[in-house]
Amino acid sequence: MKENIKNQAFTGYMIKDVEISMAEYFFNNYTLDKPIPKFYWLKINGIENMDDLYIRSEKKLFCSERLINFLTNNCVSKYLE
């Protein structure tokens, strides 16, 4: 999904690496048959009515219809199967 978004001309965000850690609770309660995937931070820095992603003053995330359509058609359905 990260690469799909990066290859488009969407605005209002940065993708940063993120470090995750797992507490003892995780190891004691979850059994995974595959490795933990690499996570990324989608840092929103857009300006209202200028960018595809932005956070309004009441702390609500907004995204353009163009971005919603792109995600729906190209990314989201792959991860819901």
C-alpha positions as CSV (number, residue, x, y, z in Angstrom):
1,M,0.0,0.0,0.0
2,K,2.9,2.4,0.8
3,E,4.3,2.0,-2.7
4,N,0.9,2.4,-4.3
5,I,0.4,5.7,-2.5
6,K,3.9,7.0,-3.1
7,N,3.7,6.4,-6.8
8,Q,0.7,8.8,-7.1
9,A,0.8,12.6,-6.8
10,F,-1.1,12.7,-3.5
11,T,-0.2,15.5,-1.1
12,G,-0.4,16.2,2.6
13,Y,1.7,13.4,4.1
14,M,5.1,11.9,4.7
15,I,5.9,8.3,5.1
16,K,8.5,7.6,7.8
17,D,10.0,4.5,9.2
18,V,8.7,3.5,12.6
19,E,10.3,1.3,15.3
20,I,8.0,-1.1,17.0
21,S,8.5,-3.1,20.1
22,M,6.7,-6.1,21.6
23,A,6.1,-6.4,25.3
24,E,6.1,-9.7,27.2
25,Y,2.2,-9.7,26.9
26,F,2.5,-10.0,23.1
27,F,4.9,-12.9,23.2
28,N,2.7,-14.7,25.9
29,N,-0.6,-14.2,24.1
30,Y,0.0,-14.3,20.3
31,T,1.3,-17.1,18.3
32,L,2.2,-16.1,14.7
33,D,3.3,-18.5,12.0
34,K,4.9,-15.6,10.0
35,P,7.2,-12.7,10.8
36,I,5.8,-9.3,11.9
37,P,5.6,-7.1,8.9
38,K,7.5,-3.8,8.6
39,F,5.3,-0.9,9.7
40,Y,5.4,2.7,8.5
41,W,4.2,6.0,9.9
42,L,1.9,7.9,7.7
43,K,2.6,11.4,9.1
44,I,-0.1,13.9,8.1
45,N,1.1,17.4,7.4
46,G,-1.4,18.7,4.9
47,I,-3.3,22.0,4.8
48,E,-7.1,22.1,4.7
49,N,-8.6,22.4,1.2
50,M,-5.1,22.3,-0.4
51,D,-3.9,18.7,0.2
52,D,-5.3,15.2,-0.2
53,L,-4.7,14.5,3.5
54,Y,-5.1,16.9,6.4
55,I,-6.2,17.1,10.0
56,R,-8.7,19.8,10.9
57,S,-8.6,21.8,14.1
58,E,-11.1,19.4,15.8
59,K,-8.6,16.6,15.3
60,K,-10.5,14.9,12.5
61,L,-8.6,13.3,9.6
62,F,-9.9,14.3,6.1
63,C,-8.8,13.0,2.7
64,S,-9.8,14.0,-0.8
65,E,-12.3,12.1,-2.8
66,R,-9.5,11.4,-5.3
67,L,-7.5,9.6,-2.6
68,I,-10.5,7.7,-1.3
69,N,-11.3,6.5,-4.8
70,F,-7.7,5.4,-5.3
71,L,-7.5,3.5,-2.0
72,T,-10.8,1.8,-2.6
73,N,-9.9,0.8,-6.2
74,N,-6.2,-0.1,-5.8
75,C,-5.3,-0.9,-2.2
76,V,-8.0,-1.6,0.4
77,S,-9.8,-4.5,-1.3
78,K,-6.5,-6.4,-1.5
79,Y,-6.2,-6.3,2.3
80,L,-9.8,-7.2,3.1
81,E,-9.6,-10.6,1.4
